[in-house]
Amino acid sequence: MTAAHPHVDDLLRPLAPQVVGVLTRRFGDFDAAEDAVQEALLDALAQWPAEGVPDNPKGWLVQVAYRRMIEQVRSEQARRRREELVAARDPAGHRTSPAADLAFEADGDDTLVMLFLSCHPALTPASAIALTLRAVGGLTTAEIGRAFMVPEATMAQRISRAKQRIRASGAPFGMPEPDERSARLASVLHVLYLIFNEGYTAGGGPGLHRVELSREAIRLARTLHGLLRGSPHGDARPPDCSR
């Protein structure tokens, strides 16, 4: 363990969507993955300031969140077994992967994939952008509510419904095909703008600026530009988010 990190929040913010991406790919459940990662983040906030930041912060978060997911899967399997006592044998459980596999996956950056997954066509542009700001941008529900000029409770309901719709859609975790990607591009660009804007002029907190948010928005914009270079869909306009 290294010395305690002075800005644990700033360190965790860009790691959260990447860890959600690892677990979503492994388990195929975006909603549950985000819940597990939120629990891992709370553990990190409680432990890292006192014990120091791990040498591999992302790997630490993946391992902790992965254990939470396994606990959820086993709990769900146990519930199903209780309800299906007449079955000859238990249904096949989720096959866990070695820790080495998790460490390998933790080295990747799934943030851009998470960005496109959250901007799912099953959602309205407003819901897609709100969910993506929460899952990828790491903004709080209150901050997103201010960006949309709606109460925090209203935004919380909107985000919850968006996660449920993505889960019900059964969308695979991965970058969409070019045609579908272009349909989501406007929402993705709007999300990046709002993340940068929150960093440039913070809507709350002690500081006027949140440099880590602007830096992450710029990084993702550059990555997206590289992905779409030469694409005929590079002039997508931001969607109408009034709905």
Secondary structure, 3 states (H helix, E strand, C coil): CCCCCCCHHHHHHHHHHHHHHHHHHHHCCHHHHHHHHHHHHHHHHHHHHHHCCCCCHHHHHHHHHHHHHHHHHHHHHHHHHHHCCCCCCCCCCCCCCCHHHHHHHHCCCCHHHHHHHHCCCCCCHHHHHHHHHHHCCCCCHHHHHHHHCCCHHHHHHHHHHHHHHHHHHCCCCCCCCHHHHHHHHHHHHHHHHHHHHHHHCCCCCCCCCCHHHHHHHHHHHHHHHHHHCCCCCCCCCCCCCCC
